[in-house]
Amino acid sequence: MTTRDLHPRYMRATTALREHDAQCTTCTPAARCPEGARLYESFSRLQDAYLNHNRNGR
């Protein structure tokens, strides 16, 4: 996977999480609803992959 592949996926995950957080009345910084947890996990995984990919110069 290249940075070109990761970046758009990472940005889509960021947008989805932000949109969810703006509308969800259940999510808090300490606890997330099931959908919020799924979106956060996706965002976190893609962010880690993107940052690691950049650090390793690939």
Buried (B, 14 or more C-beta within 10 A) or exposed (E): EEEEEBBEBBEEBBEBBEEBBEEBEEBEEEEBBEEBEBBBEBBEEBBEBBEEBEEEEE
